[in-house]
Amino acid sequence: MRKESVVRERGAGVPAGPPEGGPGGRWAGARRGLRFLRARWRVLGRLGGWSLLETGQTFLLGYALARALDSGFLAGRAGVGLAWLAVAGLGVVVGAYGTGRVYGVVAALVEPVRDRLVRRVAAQGVRDADGGALSRLTQQVEIARDTLAGLVLVSRSFLVAAAGALVGLFSLAPLLLLVVVPPLVAGVAVFAATLPPLARRQEAYLVADEALAEGLATICPGLRDVTALGAEERVAAGVEESVDAERRAAGALARWGVARVAALALGGHLPVVLLLATAPWLLAHDVTPGALVGALAYVTQSLLPALQNLIHGLGTSGARLTVVLRRLLPADRPDGAPAGAAGAAGAAGAAGASSAHRAVTPPGPARTRAAEPALALSRVTFAYGPHSAPVLRDLDLVVPHGGHLAVVGPSGIGKSTLTALVAGLLEPASGGIRVCGAPVPGDEAAARRVLIPQEAYVHTGTLAENLAHHRPDPVPEAELLAAAEAVGLTELLRRLGGPDAPVDPSTLSAGERQLIALTRAYLSHAPLALLDEATCHLDPDSEARAERAFATRPGGTLVVVAHRVSSARRADRILVMDGRDTAYGTHEELLSRSCLYRDLVSGWAPPGSQPPLPLGDSYRVDAVAGPGLAGDGRHVVAHGPVGQVQAARDLGDGGALGGQ
């Protein structure tokens, strides 16, 4: 992962707000829309014609029901009532046929819009060499097409339902219009008045939500890199500000959503209440029971659902369409502005990365505190849970500047935990850790150490970009080539095609990725290098070369989690970890006083190598038989009289071992 994508200043990735479009831009968009519709008057005519069938269905819904009651069932003529209900059913069939034809007409209206957007985006991408054009073609254009189609259908449905219902109410009893129309008009007016501010808040919420999602998608895969760079506080502050921005946008949207609910209640629910409340008065003024029931059917089955779909459709999809169109049409943005939230977040992230990384990176090892050791641990205790046994208990350790420490121990004993504590990835339960005098965790300590884990990180880009990952400025090619030669990367560098050659991490072996990561760390200004089995995929010769390079780096200090005895032998001092107990010393010192270290060395030794144990060690065991000792020269033999330690039918007194 590249550092520009991970380390961000406070507030990075949070756009200041939705793109602004002045009144002139809105009027220009309206004029373009009118020109587009005038050019397709035939399509609009077909849309209106098929919609008439749905209008007839809506009209028959209430009118046929009223006639079925008044002229049929209430008059004692069931046949007439059933006939009117059959007419209503026929209207449903005809309306469904019209609805099916409407979808085809809507496609004829919307697809040209999509085609124009595709041509516009493609031309812009070719002209400006815009790498985001493909995303806009494959995703945002389709969102615009689908959203526009939905808005056309929702608006048309409301007009169809309103026309059929109002004509039906007038046909049943003009007095019904006095009860239904005023609250309906008032509800639509309230919604129309709140639509612009509601759309702006919906747009602001979408932008904030996308910015947060994009930021988290960038940060989460690189959390270990964030910690390794000591940028936890900056990244956390940026994420917190993004979350707060989305929360504020959601709160503002929710407050304006109350107006949307009020409009729906006023225009859709209030007419039902008024019809029921004024039913006695209406019946007293020659409104028949069937007409009253028909009016209720018009309101509850046609007007209320249509108004609900209109309010929710325009309130959400309309804002979404506005956001997408502003991103797709560069003319609506200021010249040079990034396209949408993604561009804003990327630009802010890139700017924040540079300043953040410079803030925590010293210019070189010369700035380390000469009076302090390179690494100091004071009574460090750490456990992975409040009830877990400590992995480290009261550990004291000092590594001087220029020192070379190897950490060894059984698998799972806590070696990687130790390097994670030093790197600041974990925090001790008690005790203190200092890197070149700076407390861990902290920005200053993070800038003075570099961690190379077992799984090496290599990102796409050029080889030079990978190697300069820990440097705030480009690395001179001569310095880069010298580092590659010192660590052992030269052969791979030539095979890939030089420093400017592109790198595909999936084509590299684990060892090749480790060489790139090691060279990257070698080029960093951090004086303390932590190699957490960072050479486990290299052959012994390559491992030795890389470790020698770090050990002889000017002003550098090396801590290695060793997995080979040769790596431990190269170190000035060795730390043996064995649960609560630790041992510290040189290779020879530990062979004489650490049973665990002798076992580890014995397990590391290849077949036919020299005996790992010295003669006459503290456990009174010789690796080979000395003068006067029984044995055949191929077995470990005890000091002193054999009879004191032998069991029955084991070694013979004074005799040869006999291969037993």
C-alpha positions as CSV (number, residue, x, y, z in Angstrom):
1,M,0.0,0.0,0.0
2,R,1.4,3.4,-0.9
3,K,1.8,5.9,1.8
4,E,-0.1,8.6,-0.1
5,S,-3.2,6.4,0.3
6,V,-2.8,5.7,4.1
7,V,-1.4,8.7,6.0
8,R,-3.8,11.6,6.0
9,E,-3.9,14.9,7.9
10,R,-6.7,15.7,10.2
11,G,-9.8,16.1,8.1
12,A,-8.4,14.6,5.0
13,G,-10.8,12.7,2.8
14,V,-13.8,14.8,4.0
15,P,-15.0,17.2,1.2
16,A,-16.1,20.6,2.4
17,G,-19.5,20.0,0.9
18,P,-21.3,19.2,-2.3
19,P,-20.2,20.9,-5.5
20,E,-21.8,24.2,-5.9
21,G,-23.9,25.1,-8.9
22,G,-25.1,28.6,-9.2
23,P,-28.5,29.7,-10.5
24,G,-27.0,30.2,-13.9
25,G,-25.9,26.5,-13.9
26,R,-29.3,25.4,-12.8
27,W,-31.1,27.5,-15.5
28,A,-28.7,26.2,-18.1
29,G,-29.5,22.6,-17.1
30,A,-33.2,23.4,-17.3
31,R,-32.9,24.9,-20.7
32,R,-30.9,21.8,-21.9
33,G,-33.6,19.6,-20.5
34,L,-36.4,21.5,-22.3
35,R,-34.5,21.4,-25.6
36,F,-34.1,17.6,-25.1
37,L,-37.8,17.1,-24.5
38,R,-38.9,19.3,-27.4
39,A,-36.7,17.3,-29.7
40,R,-38.6,14.1,-28.6
41,W,-42.2,15.3,-28.7
42,R,-43.2,12.1,-30.5
43,V,-41.9,10.0,-27.6
44,L,-43.7,12.2,-25.1
45,G,-46.9,11.8,-27.2
46,R,-46.6,8.0,-27.1
47,L,-46.0,8.2,-23.3
48,G,-49.1,10.3,-22.8
49,G,-51.2,8.0,-25.0
50,W,-50.3,4.9,-23.1
51,S,-50.7,6.7,-19.8
52,L,-54.3,7.5,-20.7
53,L,-55.1,3.8,-20.3
54,E,-53.8,4.0,-16.7
55,T,-55.8,7.1,-16.2
56,G,-58.9,5.2,-17.3
57,Q,-58.1,2.5,-14.8
58,T,-57.8,5.0,-12.0
59,F,-61.0,6.6,-13.0
60,L,-62.9,3.3,-13.1
61,L,-61.5,2.3,-9.7
62,G,-63.7,4.7,-7.8
63,Y,-66.5,5.4,-10.3
64,A,-67.4,1.8,-10.9
65,L,-67.3,1.1,-7.2
66,A,-69.7,4.0,-6.5
67,R,-72.1,2.8,-9.3
68,A,-71.9,-0.8,-8.1
69,L,-73.1,0.4,-4.7
70,D,-75.6,3.1,-5.6
71,S,-77.1,1.5,-8.7
72,G,-76.5,-2.1,-7.8
73,F,-76.1,-3.6,-4.3
74,L,-77.8,-0.7,-2.3
75,A,-80.7,-0.7,-4.8
76,G,-81.2,-4.5,-4.5
77,R,-79.8,-5.2,-8.0
78,A,-76.8,-7.5,-7.4
79,G,-76.4,-8.2,-11.2
80,V,-75.9,-4.5,-11.9
81,G,-73.4,-4.2,-9.0
82,L,-71.4,-7.2,-10.3
83,A,-71.4,-5.8,-13.8
84,W,-69.9,-2.5,-12.6
85,L,-67.3,-4.5,-10.6
86,A,-66.5,-6.4,-13.8
87,V,-66.0,-3.1,-15.6
88,A,-63.5,-2.1,-12.9
89,G,-61.7,-5.4,-13.4
90,L,-61.6,-4.8,-17.1
91,G,-60.1,-1.4,-16.4
92,V,-57.3,-3.1,-14.4
93,V,-56.5,-5.3,-17.4
94,V,-56.4,-2.4,-19.8
95,G,-54.3,-0.3,-17.4
96,A,-51.8,-3.1,-17.0
97,Y,-51.5,-3.3,-20.8
98,G,-50.8,0.4,-20.9
99,T,-48.2,0.1,-18.1
100,G,-46.3,-2.5,-20.0
101,R,-46.1,-0.3,-23.1
102,V,-45.1,2.7,-20.9
103,Y,-41.8,1.0,-19.9
104,G,-40.8,0.7,-23.6
105,V,-41.5,4.4,-24.2
106,V,-39.6,5.4,-21.1
107,A,-36.6,3.4,-22.4
108,A,-36.8,5.3,-25.7
109,L,-36.8,8.6,-23.6
110,V,-34.0,7.6,-21.3
111,E,-31.5,5.7,-23.5
112,P,-30.6,8.8,-25.6
113,V,-29.7,10.5,-22.3
114,R,-27.4,7.6,-21.5
115,D,-25.8,7.7,-24.9
116,R,-25.1,11.4,-24.6
117,L,-23.5,10.9,-21.2
118,V,-21.4,8.1,-22.6
119,R,-20.1,10.2,-25.5
120,R,-19.5,13.1,-23.1
121,V,-17.6,11.1,-20.6
122,A,-15.6,9.2,-23.2
123,A,-14.6,12.5,-25.0
124,Q,-13.6,14.0,-21.6
125,G,-11.5,10.9,-20.7
126,V,-9.7,10.9,-24.0
127,R,-9.1,14.6,-24.0
128,D,-7.8,14.8,-20.4
129,A,-6.3,11.3,-20.1
130,D,-8.7,10.8,-17.2
131,G,-8.2,7.4,-15.6
132,G,-11.5,7.7,-13.8
133,A,-13.5,7.7,-17.1
134,L,-13.9,4.0,-17.0
135,S,-15.5,4.1,-13.6
136,R,-17.9,6.8,-14.7
137,L,-18.8,4.9,-17.8
138,T,-19.4,1.6,-16.2
139,Q,-21.0,2.7,-12.9
140,Q,-22.1,6.3,-12.7
141,V,-23.6,6.5,-16.2
142,E,-25.7,3.4,-15.4
143,I,-26.8,5.0,-12.1
144,A,-27.9,8.1,-13.9
145,R,-29.8,6.1,-16.5
146,D,-31.6,4.0,-13.9
147,T,-32.4,6.9,-11.6
148,L,-33.7,9.1,-14.4
149,A,-36.0,6.2,-15.6
150,G,-37.3,5.9,-12.0
151,L,-38.0,9.6,-11.7
152,V,-39.9,9.6,-15.0
153,L,-42.0,6.7,-13.9
154,V,-42.7,8.1,-10.5
155,S,-43.7,11.6,-11.8
156,R,-45.8,10.1,-14.5
157,S,-47.6,7.8,-12.1
158,F,-48.5,10.7,-9.8
159,L,-49.9,12.8,-12.7
160,V,-51.9,9.8,-14.0
161,A,-53.3,9.0,-10.6
162,A,-54.1,12.6,-9.8
163,A,-55.8,13.2,-13.2
164,G,-57.9,10.0,-13.0
165,A,-58.9,10.6,-9.4
166,L,-59.9,14.2,-9.8
167,V,-62.0,13.5,-12.9
168,G,-63.6,10.6,-11.0
169,L,-64.4,12.8,-8.0
170,F,-65.9,15.5,-10.2
171,S,-68.0,12.9,-12.0
172,L,-69.3,11.4,-8.7
173,A,-70.0,14.7,-6.9
174,P,-68.2,18.1,-7.5
175,L,-68.6,18.7,-3.7
176,L,-66.0,16.0,-3.0
177,L,-63.4,18.1,-4.7
178,L,-63.8,20.8,-2.0
179,V,-62.8,18.2,0.6
180,V,-60.0,16.4,-1.2
181,V,-58.2,19.0,-3.4
182,P,-57.2,21.7,-0.9
183,P,-55.2,19.4,1.4
184,L,-53.7,17.6,-1.6
185,V,-52.6,20.8,-3.2
186,A,-51.2,22.0,0.2
187,G,-49.2,18.8,0.6
188,V,-47.7,19.0,-2.9
189,A,-46.9,22.7,-2.3
190,V,-45.1,21.9,1.0
191,F,-43.1,19.2,-0.6
192,A,-42.2,21.4,-3.6
193,A,-41.0,24.1,-1.3
194,T,-38.8,21.8,0.8
195,L,-37.5,19.9,-2.2
196,P,-34.4,22.1,-3.0
197,P,-33.1,22.2,0.6
198,L,-34.0,18.6,1.0
199,A,-32.1,17.7,-2.1
200,R,-29.0,19.6,-1.0
201,R,-28.9,17.8,2.3
202,Q,-29.5,14.5,0.6
203,E,-26.6,15.3,-1.7
204,A,-24.4,16.3,1.2
205,Y,-25.2,13.1,3.0
206,L,-24.3,11.0,0.0
207,V,-21.0,12.8,-0.5
208,A,-20.1,12.4,3.2
209,D,-21.1,8.7,3.2
210,E,-19.1,8.0,0.1
211,A,-16.1,9.9,1.4
212,L,-16.2,7.8,4.7
213,A,-16.5,4.5,2.8
214,E,-13.7,5.4,0.4
215,G,-11.4,6.5,3.3
216,L,-12.1,3.3,5.3
217,A,-11.5,1.1,2.2
218,T,-8.2,2.8,1.8
219,I,-7.1,2.7,5.4
220,C,-8.3,-0.7,6.6
221,P,-6.0,-2.8,4.4
222,G,-3.0,-0.7,5.5
223,L,-3.5,-0.6,9.3
224,R,-0.2,-2.2,10.0
225,D,1.5,0.3,7.7
226,V,-0.3,3.1,9.5
227,T,1.0,1.9,12.8
228,A,4.5,1.3,11.4
229,L,4.6,4.9,10.2
230,G,3.3,6.2,13.6
231,A,0.3,7.8,12.0
232,E,-2.4,6.3,14.2
233,E,-3.5,9.6,15.7
234,R,-3.6,11.4,12.4
235,V,-5.5,8.6,10.6
236,A,-7.9,8.2,13.6
237,A,-8.5,11.9,13.7
238,G,-9.3,11.9,9.9
239,V,-11.7,9.0,10.3
240,E,-13.4,10.6,13.3
241,E,-13.9,13.8,11.3
242,S,-15.4,11.9,8.4
243,V,-17.7,10.1,10.8
244,D,-18.7,13.4,12.4
245,A,-19.3,14.9,8.9
246,E,-21.6,12.0,8.0
247,R,-23.4,12.3,11.3
248,R,-24.0,16.0,10.8
249,A,-25.2,15.4,7.3
250,A,-27.6,12.6,8.4
251,G,-28.9,14.8,11.2
252,A,-29.7,17.7,8.8
253,L,-31.3,15.3,6.4
254,A,-33.4,13.8,9.1
255,R,-34.6,17.2,10.2
256,W,-35.7,18.1,6.7
257,G,-37.2,14.6,6.4
258,V,-39.8,15.7,8.9
259,A,-41.1,18.2,6.3
260,R,-41.4,15.3,3.8
261,V,-43.5,13.3,6.3
262,A,-45.6,16.4,7.0
263,A,-46.3,16.9,3.2
264,L,-47.3,13.3,2.9
265,A,-49.6,13.5,5.9
266,L,-51.1,16.8,4.7
267,G,-51.7,15.7,1.1
268,G,-52.4,12.0,1.5
269,H,-53.7,11.2,4.9
270,L,-55.6,14.4,5.8
271,P,-58.1,14.0,2.9
272,V,-59.1,10.6,4.3
273,V,-59.7,12.1,7.7
274,L,-61.7,15.0,6.2
275,L,-63.9,12.7,4.1
276,L,-64.8,10.7,7.2
277,A,-65.3,13.8,9.3
278,T,-67.5,15.5,6.8
279,A,-69.4,12.4,5.8
280,P,-72.7,13.4,7.5
281,W,-72.5,16.9,5.9
282,L,-71.7,15.4,2.5
283,L,-74.6,12.9,2.7
284,A,-76.9,15.7,3.7
285,H,-75.9,17.6,0.5
286,D,-76.8,14.9,-2.0
287,V,-73.5,13.0,-2.0
288,T,-74.5,9.3,-2.2
289,P,-73.0,6.6,-0.1
290,G,-71.4,5.0,-3.2
291,A,-69.9,8.3,-4.1
292,L,-68.4,8.7,-0.6
293,V,-66.9,5.2,-0.8
294,G,-65.6,5.8,-4.3
295,A,-63.9,9.0,-3.0
296,L,-62.3,7.1,-0.2
297,A,-61.1,4.5,-2.8
298,Y,-59.6,7.3,-5.0
299,V,-57.7,8.8,-2.0
300,T,-56.5,5.6,-0.4
301,Q,-55.8,3.4,-3.5
302,S,-54.6,6.0,-6.0
303,L,-53.7,9.4,-4.6
304,L,-52.0,8.4,-1.4
305,P,-49.7,5.7,-2.9
306,A,-48.8,8.0,-5.9
307,L,-48.0,10.9,-3.6
308,Q,-45.9,8.7,-1.4
309,N,-43.9,7.4,-4.3
310,L,-43.5,10.9,-5.6
311,I,-42.2,12.3,-2.3
312,H,-39.8,9.4,-1.7
313,G,-38.7,9.2,-5.3
314,L,-37.9,12.8,-5.8
315,G,-36.5,13.2,-2.3
316,T,-33.9,10.5,-2.7
317,S,-33.4,9.5,-6.3
318,G,-33.6,13.2,-7.4
319,A,-30.7,14.1,-5.2
320,R,-28.7,11.0,-6.3
321,L,-29.2,11.9,-9.9
322,T,-28.0,15.5,-9.2
323,V,-24.8,14.1,-7.6
324,V,-24.1,11.8,-10.4
325,L,-24.8,14.4,-13.2
326,R,-22.5,16.9,-11.5
327,R,-19.7,14.3,-11.6
328,L,-20.4,13.3,-15.1
329,L,-20.6,16.8,-16.6
330,P,-17.2,18.6,-16.0
331,A,-18.7,21.9,-17.2
332,D,-20.7,22.0,-14.0
333,R,-17.5,22.0,-11.9
334,P,-14.8,24.6,-11.5
335,D,-11.9,24.1,-13.8
336,G,-9.3,21.8,-12.4
337,A,-11.5,20.6,-9.6
338,P,-11.4,16.8,-8.9
339,A,-14.4,14.9,-10.1
340,G,-16.6,14.3,-7.1
341,A,-15.9,13.0,-3.6
342,A,-13.4,10.5,-4.9
343,G,-11.2,13.2,-6.4
344,A,-11.6,15.4,-3.3
345,A,-10.7,12.6,-1.0
346,G,-7.8,11.5,-3.1
347,A,-6.4,15.1,-3.4
348,A,-6.7,15.7,0.3
349,G,-5.2,12.3,1.1
350,A,-2.2,12.9,-1.2
351,A,-1.6,16.4,0.2
352,G,-2.0,15.2,3.8
353,A,0.3,12.2,3.2
354,S,3.2,14.3,2.2
355,S,3.0,16.7,5.2
356,A,2.2,14.0,7.7
357,H,5.0,11.8,6.6
358,R,7.5,14.7,6.7
359,A,6.3,15.6,10.2
360,V,7.4,12.2,11.7
361,T,10.5,11.5,9.5
362,P,13.8,12.9,10.7
363,P,16.3,13.9,8.0
364,G,18.7,11.1,9.0
365,P,20.4,9.1,11.7
366,A,22.4,12.1,12.8
367,R,19.3,13.5,14.7
368,T,19.2,10.5,17.1
369,R,19.9,11.2,20.8
370,A,23.5,10.2,21.2
371,A,23.3,10.0,25.0
372,E,20.4,7.4,24.8
373,P,20.7,3.8,23.7
374,A,19.1,2.8,20.5
375,L,16.6,0.6,22.3
376,A,15.8,0.4,26.0
377,L,13.1,-1.7,27.7
378,S,12.4,-1.2,31.4
379,R,10.4,-3.8,33.3
380,V,8.1,-4.5,30.4
381,T,5.2,-6.8,31.0
382,F,2.7,-7.8,28.3
383,A,-0.2,-10.2,28.1
384,Y,-2.9,-10.6,25.4
385,G,-5.7,-10.5,27.9
386,P,-6.5,-9.5,31.4
387,H,-6.6,-13.2,32.5
388,S,-3.9,-14.5,30.2
389,A,-0.4,-15.5,31.3
390,P,2.1,-12.7,30.5
391,V,4.1,-13.3,27.4
392,L,6.8,-10.9,28.8
393,R,7.2,-10.2,32.5
394,D,9.5,-7.5,33.8
395,L,11.8,-7.6,30.8
396,D,14.8,-5.3,30.9
397,L,16.8,-4.8,27.8
398,V,19.3,-2.3,26.4
399,V,20.7,-2.3,22.9
400,P,23.4,0.4,22.3
401,H,23.8,2.4,19.1
402,G,25.4,0.2,16.4
403,G,24.5,-2.9,18.3
404,H,23.3,-6.2,16.7
405,L,20.9,-8.2,18.7
406,A,19.4,-11.6,17.7
407,V,16.2,-12.8,19.4
408,V,15.7,-16.5,19.6
409,G,13.3,-18.9,21.3
410,P,10.7,-21.6,20.6
411,S,7.9,-20.9,18.2
412,G,5.1,-18.9,19.8
413,I,7.2,-17.8,22.8
414,G,6.8,-14.1,22.1
415,K,9.6,-13.0,19.7
416,S,7.2,-11.3,17.3
417,T,5.3,-9.8,20.3
418,L,8.6,-8.2,21.4
419,T,9.2,-6.6,18.0
420,A,5.5,-5.4,17.9
421,L,6.0,-3.8,21.3
422,V,9.1,-2.0,20.2
423,A,7.4,-0.9,16.9
424,G,4.4,0.4,18.8
425,L,2.0,-2.0,17.3
426,L,1.2,-3.2,20.8
427,E,1.3,-1.4,24.2
428,P,2.8,-3.0,27.3
429,A,0.6,-3.5,30.4
430,S,3.5,-2.0,32.5
431,G,7.0,-0.8,32.0
432,G,8.5,1.5,29.4
433,I,10.0,1.3,26.0
434,R,12.3,3.9,24.4
435,V,13.7,4.1,20.9
436,C,16.7,6.4,20.7
437,G,15.3,8.1,23.9
438,A,11.8,8.6,22.5
439,P,9.0,6.9,24.3
440,V,7.0,4.2,22.5
441,P,4.3,4.6,21.2
442,G,4.9,8.0,19.7
443,D,5.6,9.8,16.5
444,E,9.2,10.5,17.3
445,A,9.9,6.8,18.2
446,A,8.0,5.6,15.1
447,A,10.2,7.8,12.9
448,R,13.4,6.3,14.4
449,R,12.6,2.6,13.8
450,V,11.6,0.6,10.8
451,L,9.9,-2.8,11.0
452,I,10.3,-5.5,8.3
453,P,7.7,-8.2,9.0
454,Q,7.8,-11.8,7.7
455,E,5.1,-11.0,5.1
456,A,6.8,-8.3,3.0
457,Y,4.6,-5.6,1.6
458,V,5.1,-4.7,-2.1
459,H,2.7,-2.5,-3.9
460,T,2.0,-1.9,-7.5
461,G,4.0,0.8,-9.1
462,T,7.7,1.1,-10.1
463,L,10.5,-0.5,-8.2
464,A,11.9,2.9,-7.3
465,E,8.5,3.9,-5.8
466,N,8.5,0.7,-3.7
467,L,12.1,1.3,-2.5
468,A,11.4,5.0,-1.6
469,H,8.3,4.2,0.4
470,H,9.9,5.4,3.7
471,R,11.5,8.5,2.2
472,P,9.7,11.9,2.0
473,D,11.6,12.8,-1.2
474,P,12.7,10.9,-4.3
475,V,15.8,8.8,-3.7
476,P,18.8,9.5,-6.0
477,E,19.4,6.7,-8.3
478,A,23.0,6.3,-7.2
479,E,21.9,5.8,-3.6
480,L,19.2,3.4,-4.6
481,L,21.6,1.3,-6.6
482,A,24.1,1.3,-3.8
483,A,21.5,0.1,-1.4
484,A,20.4,-2.6,-3.8
485,E,23.9,-3.8,-4.1
486,A,24.5,-3.8,-0.3
487,V,21.3,-5.8,0.5
488,G,21.5,-8.1,-2.5
489,L,18.7,-6.8,-4.7
490,T,20.8,-6.0,-7.8
491,E,20.1,-9.2,-9.7
492,L,16.4,-8.8,-9.3
493,L,16.6,-5.1,-10.1
494,R,18.3,-5.9,-13.4
495,R,15.9,-8.7,-14.2
496,L,12.9,-6.5,-13.7
497,G,14.4,-3.8,-15.9
498,G,15.9,-1.2,-13.6
499,P,14.5,1.2,-10.9
500,D,11.8,2.6,-13.2
501,A,10.4,-0.9,-14.1
502,P,6.8,-1.6,-13.1
503,V,6.3,-4.2,-10.3
504,D,3.5,-6.7,-10.1
505,P,3.6,-8.2,-6.6
506,S,1.7,-11.3,-7.7
507,T,4.5,-12.3,-10.0
508,L,7.2,-12.1,-7.3
509,S,8.3,-14.9,-5.1
510,A,8.2,-14.5,-1.3
511,G,12.0,-14.2,-1.2
512,E,12.0,-11.5,-3.9
513,R,9.3,-9.5,-2.0
514,Q,11.5,-9.8,1.1
515,L,14.5,-8.4,-0.7
516,I,12.5,-5.4,-1.9
517,A,11.2,-4.8,1.7
518,L,14.7,-5.1,3.1
519,T,16.1,-2.6,0.6
520,R,13.3,-0.2,1.3
521,A,14.0,-0.4,5.0
522,Y,17.7,0.0,4.4
523,L,17.0,3.3,2.5
524,S,14.9,4.7,5.3
525,H,16.3,7.2,7.7
526,A,15.3,5.2,10.8
527,P,18.4,4.2,12.8
528,L,16.8,1.1,14.4
529,A,15.9,-1.8,12.1
530,L,13.6,-4.6,13.3
531,L,13.8,-7.7,11.2
532,D,10.9,-10.0,12.4
533,E,11.9,-13.2,10.5
534,A,12.2,-10.8,7.5
535,T,14.7,-13.2,5.8
536,C,13.0,-16.5,6.3
537,H,12.4,-16.9,2.6
538,L,16.0,-16.2,1.6
539,D,18.8,-18.7,1.3
540,P,21.5,-18.6,4.0
541,D,24.0,-16.6,1.8
542,S,21.4,-14.0,0.9
543,E,20.3,-13.7,4.5
544,A,23.9,-13.2,5.6
545,R,24.4,-10.5,3.0
546,A,21.3,-8.6,4.0
547,E,22.0,-8.8,7.7
548,R,25.6,-7.7,7.2
549,A,24.3,-4.7,5.3
550,F,22.1,-3.6,8.1
551,A,24.7,-4.3,10.8
552,T,27.2,-2.1,9.0
553,R,24.8,0.7,8.0
554,P,26.2,4.0,9.3
555,G,24.5,4.9,12.5
556,G,22.3,1.9,12.3
557,T,21.2,-0.7,15.0
558,L,19.8,-4.1,14.2
559,V,17.4,-6.4,16.0
560,V,16.8,-9.7,14.3
561,V,14.3,-12.4,15.2
562,A,16.6,-15.3,14.1
563,H,15.4,-18.5,12.6
564,R,18.9,-19.9,11.8
565,V,21.9,-20.5,14.0
566,S,24.1,-18.6,11.6
567,S,22.0,-15.5,12.1
568,A,22.4,-15.8,15.9
569,R,26.2,-16.3,15.5
570,R,26.5,-13.1,13.5
571,A,24.9,-11.0,16.3
572,D,26.9,-9.2,19.0
573,R,24.4,-10.3,21.6
574,I,21.6,-12.9,21.7
575,L,18.4,-12.7,23.7
576,V,16.9,-16.2,24.5
577,M,13.2,-16.0,25.3
578,D,11.8,-18.9,27.3
579,G,8.5,-17.8,28.8
580,R,9.1,-16.0,32.1
581,D,12.9,-16.7,31.9
582,T,15.3,-15.0,29.5
583,A,19.0,-15.3,28.9
584,Y,21.3,-12.7,27.4
585,G,24.8,-13.0,26.1
586,T,27.1,-14.0,23.3
587,H,26.9,-17.3,21.4
588,E,29.7,-18.9,23.5
589,E,28.3,-17.6,26.8
590,L,24.8,-18.9,26.1
591,L,26.1,-22.3,25.1
592,S,27.7,-22.7,28.5
593,R,24.8,-21.5,30.6
594,S,21.5,-21.8,28.6
595,C,20.1,-25.3,28.2
596,L,17.3,-24.0,25.9
597,Y,19.9,-22.2,23.6
598,R,21.9,-25.4,23.4
599,D,18.7,-27.3,22.4
600,L,17.9,-24.6,19.8
601,V,21.4,-24.7,18.3
602,S,21.3,-28.5,18.2
603,G,18.0,-28.4,16.4
604,W,19.4,-25.8,13.9
605,A,22.6,-27.7,13.2
606,P,22.6,-29.5,9.8
607,P,23.6,-33.1,9.6
608,G,27.4,-33.7,9.7
609,S,28.1,-30.3,11.2
610,Q,30.5,-29.8,14.1
611,P,29.1,-30.8,17.6
612,P,27.2,-27.8,19.0
613,L,28.2,-28.5,22.7
614,P,31.6,-27.7,24.1
615,L,33.5,-30.4,26.0
616,G,33.0,-30.4,29.8
617,D,30.0,-28.2,29.8
618,S,28.1,-27.3,33.0
619,Y,25.7,-30.2,32.7
620,R,28.8,-32.7,32.7
621,V,28.0,-34.0,29.3
622,D,30.5,-34.3,26.4
623,A,29.5,-34.2,22.8
624,V,32.3,-36.7,21.9
625,A,34.1,-39.3,24.0
626,G,37.3,-38.0,25.5
627,P,40.4,-40.0,26.7
628,G,39.4,-42.5,29.3
629,L,35.7,-42.3,28.6
630,A,33.8,-45.4,27.4
631,G,32.2,-45.1,24.0
632,D,32.6,-45.4,20.3
633,G,33.1,-41.7,19.5
634,R,29.6,-41.3,18.1
635,H,27.5,-40.8,21.2
636,V,27.2,-38.4,24.2
637,V,29.0,-39.9,27.2
638,A,28.7,-39.0,30.8
639,H,31.7,-37.8,32.9
640,G,32.9,-40.0,35.7
641,P,32.3,-43.7,36.3
642,V,29.7,-45.0,34.0
643,G,28.3,-47.2,36.6
644,Q,27.0,-44.2,38.5
645,V,24.5,-43.3,35.8
646,Q,23.9,-46.5,33.8
647,A,20.8,-48.6,34.0
648,A,20.6,-52.3,33.9
649,R,21.5,-53.8,30.5
650,D,22.6,-50.4,29.3
651,L,26.3,-49.4,28.8
652,G,28.9,-51.9,29.9
653,D,31.5,-50.8,32.4
654,G,34.6,-49.8,30.6
655,G,33.4,-51.4,27.4
656,A,32.5,-49.9,24.1
657,L,29.0,-48.6,23.6
658,G,28.4,-51.2,21.0
659,G,26.1,-49.0,19.0
660,Q,23.5,-48.9,21.7
